[in-house]
Structure formats: C-alpha cells, structure tokens
Amino acid sequence: MSHPPHRVVSLVPSLTEAVAATGPGLLVGATRWCSHPAGLDVARIGGTKNPDVPAIIALAPDLVIANEEENRRADLDALRAAGLRVMVTEVRSLPQAFAELRRVLADGCGLAPPGWLEAAEAAWRDLPAHPRRRTAVVPVWRRPWMALGRDTFAGDLLARLGVDHVFAGHTERYPRFDVADLPPADLVVLPDEPYRFTAADGPEAFPHLPAALVSGRHLTWYGPSLAEAPAVLGEALRRAAPPPGRAAGL
C-alpha cells in the first residue's frame, strides 16, 4: 500500500464496527445492516448481498472491504472493474478472525493495532478449561430450518466455550435439517441473527431441549464485540443449561 486510505466503504457489519472503532472518520459508506457503532453517520449503500454498486463508485473510496461469504463475487468484480481497491476477508475460525482484523486495519487502513483487539485476544486466550463438554443444535434460519455446519466462525467460538454443535461434521457449512429427526443434543442455541430468534419464536420447536437465546453480534461478528463475547455467550449458555454437576446460577 503506497499510502493509507482516507475514504473506506465497508460491506461487512463486523468490519464496519472494527474500522469505526479504530479509525473514526475513515468510513464514508456502509450497508444498511451495519448497526454498530450506534449513530454511525455514513452513506448507506444497500445490503451485504445487494449493494448499490453505482453508489459505492460515486463515493470514490480508496478502499472497499468485504467478506467472501457475506458478499457476492459479481458485485466485488464490478467494483474492481471500476478501478476500486477491494480487500476481501475470509473468516472461518477465531484465529483467522484475529489475523484478518489485523490485516484489514493495518495493511488495509494503515491503522495501529487497537486496544480492543488486544483485549479480545486476551479474553479468548484466558478461557477456563471445559472438561465436561455439551452438544447443541445451532439453527441460523427458519423456514427452512438451517443450522451451523462444518468450518464456521460461530462454531469455533462455541467449541471454545465447551459446546460442540451436532452438525460440525456435516459436508455443508449451513445444512438444512428436520426438527423431528435431530441427533442427540444437550441444548439448542438460538442467535438473534441472521434469523431473529426470540423467546416466542424458536424454543417451542425444540420442546425437549433447554434453549439458549444468544446475541448474534457476539456469536457471529468479528470486531470489538469479541472482547466481551466469552462472558456474554458463556452466561447465556450457563443460564440455559448448566454443565453437568453444576447448579443453575452458580
């Protein structure tokens, strides 16, 4: 990179929050799903799957940051064809998330490693051991039902918190499943994104399993939320189904 960018467009909510928290004023555009930080005042350029490519080009960014899973290749190719620099991330595990965050912030944006990133790495490095592991079904969509499968960032976070999801060995990353034909599990984990599961929409489909309603931002975002994610997710999991031999609330 010859010089740090002065105008950045983010097509990924996690990266939007990461850049905004580290280099205030650098962002000029973000998707409508980029909800953090609250009050972010930038141009909204459509969604992650349907960005307004002409609007992005009109913003004349020095850099567009994207993700191989969240954004479509055709849109990214169109931005490159217009002469824009596009940095694409791949995040399928916690170590990869930390590496990609450092790459985007340092190599992409010319920013020094932020304190929140060091705090996040420490939070996940200092986790207690989980000798008694639990298994979980982790739906991410309803109608049709879809769950975490192999090779996912969220699945890696849960595994580090002592919860192994039942479709981790599936051939697909987000397989469809039948709620009437599930592998044995100790609980169901229901995030509030991408599908917004709530106490009234989700748990009733798994009447024989304790349900942990968790923050999707803490389970699926890679950015400043990672610093508090172990505590937030750990508490939600404990409240739903305490590990064997441990009473609820202890």
N, C-alpha and C positions, 0 to 999 in steps of 0.2 A: 504494500500500500504506500503510495507516494506521499499522501497527506491524509490526515483524519477527516472523515466526512463532517459536514455541517448540517446536512439535511438527510434524515433517515425515515424511511417508511417501514413499518412492521406489519407483517401479515399473520403474526402469531401472538395470541394474548400473553403467553408466558414471556416471550421476548420483549413485548411491549412494556410490560411491567419492569423487566430487568433493565432495559435501556433507560426508561423514565426515572428509575430509582438511582441510576448510576451517573447518567449524563443529562440532567434537567435541561430542557430546551432543545435537545438534539432531534427529537421526533417531530415530524411535520405531518405524518399521516399514520392511521391505524385502522383496523377493521372495526365494525360495529360490535363485535364480540370482545373487544379489548376493554374490559371493565375496570381494570386496575392500572395505575392508581386512580382512586376516585377523583373526579373532576378534571381528568386529563383533557386539555383543550387543544385538540389537533383535528385535522380534516379526517372525516370518516369515509373510507373508500370501499364500502361493501363488506362482504363476508369473507371468511377464510377460503371457502370453496367457490365463491363467485365474486372476486374482487373487481372493482371498476378499473380496468387496465388504463383506459384513456385518462381517468382522473389521477391515477398514480403518475403517469408520464407527465401530466401537466404540473404536478408538484415539483418536478425536476429534482428528485432526490439524488444524493451522492451514493446512497446505498439502500437496497431493499433487502430485508431479512425475512427468511421463510423457513418452512419445515417440509421435509419430503413426504410426511404423512398427512399433514393438515392442508397443504396447498397443492393445487393441480399443476402438473408439469407444463401443460399448454399455456397457462397464464404466466408462468415463470419464463418460458421460452419467448413469449410475446414481449415481456419486459426487457429481456436481454436483446431481442431484435431491435428494440427502440434505443439501444445503447446504454441501458441502465446496468449498473453493477448489482448482481443478485447473489447473496450468500445464503446457501441452503444448509440447514442443520438436519442431523439425524439423531434422535434421542430414543433409545430403547432400554436404557438402564440408568441407574443413578450415576455411576462413574462417567458414562458417556454424557449425561446431562451437565455435570460439572465441567467436563472438558469442552463441550460445545459453548457453554456460557462464557468461559474464559476466551474462547476463540472469537465469539461474536463481539464481546466487549473490548478485548484487546486488539485483535487483528482487524476486526470489522470497524469498530468505532473509535479506536485509539484511546481507550479509557483504561485507567489503572484498575487493578483488581479491587472491588469494593469490599467494605467491611461485612456487608450482609452475606456475601459469597463465602467468606472465611467462616462466618458464624454458622452458615448452613452446612459446610463441610464438617465442622466440629460437631454439630448436633447429630449428624448421621454417623460420624466416626465413633462417638462415645455411647452408642446404644448398649443397653444391657443384653446379656445372652438370653435366648429363648429356648430352654431345654425341652419344654413341652409345647410343641407346635400345634396349631389348629388349621383346619381346612375350611375354605369358603368358596361359595359361588359369588362371582362379582359381575352382575349384569351392568351393561353400559347402555342398553337400549331396550325398549319395549314396543311390541307390535312392528316387527317381530322381535322376540327375545334374542338378545345378543349379549355375549359376556367377554371378559378378558380371556384371551387365549395365550398362545406362546409369545415370548420375546416382546414383552411390553414394559414400559417405564413404570406404570402403576403396579403391575405385578411384581416388579423388583422391589418397589417400596414396601408393599405388603409383606413380601418374603423377609425383608429386613426387620419387620415388626413382628415376626413369628407367625405369620398367616400365609399358608400356601393355597393358591386358588386351584380349583379342581380341573380346570381346562388348560393348565400350564403346558401340558404335553401335547395339546391339540395341534393339528397340522396348520390350522388357520390362526391368525392373530386375534380375530374377533368373531368366533364361531357363533352360529345360531344354535339354540338349544330348546328343548321341550321341558317345561317346568314339571311335567308329570314323569319325566324319565331322567332324573339327575343322579350323578354319582353321590355317594355319601359325603356329607359336609357337616361342620360344626356350626356354621352361621352363614348368613347371606350379607354381603357388603353392598350397600346401595348409595352410590355417589349422586350428588345433585347436578351433575353434568357428565356427558353431553345430554343424556335424558335427565330431566329434573325429577328424580325420585323423592317422595315425601312420605311422611308417616301415613298418609291416606292413599298413597299411590305407589305400591311396590311390595311392602311387607305382607299384605294379605295373600299374595301369590305364593308365599313360602310359609304356610301356617305352622309347620313343624320345625322351623329354624329361627333362632334369635336373629334379629335384624339390626345391623349397624348402619345408621344413616350418617354418611360422612361428607365432608366438604370436597367437592370435585376439584376445587382450586388447590387444596393441599395434597390430593391424591394424584392429580394429572398434570399440574403446572410445574415447570422448572424455572424458578426465579426466586425472588425474595421470600416467597411463601415457604420455601424449603427449610428455612431456618426454624420455623415453628411447627412444621408438618409432623415430625416424630411425636411431639407432645399432643398435638391436636388429634391426629389419627389414632395414636395409642389410647387416648382417653375414650374416644368413641368406640373403639374395639373392645376395651375392657368393660365399658358400661353395657354393651350388648351381650357379651358372652365372656365372663371372666375365664382365664386359663384354668385348666383342671387343678383342683386343690387350692384355689384362691377364691375367697368370697367376694361377691359384688361390693363395690365401693371401697375395697381395701387396696 
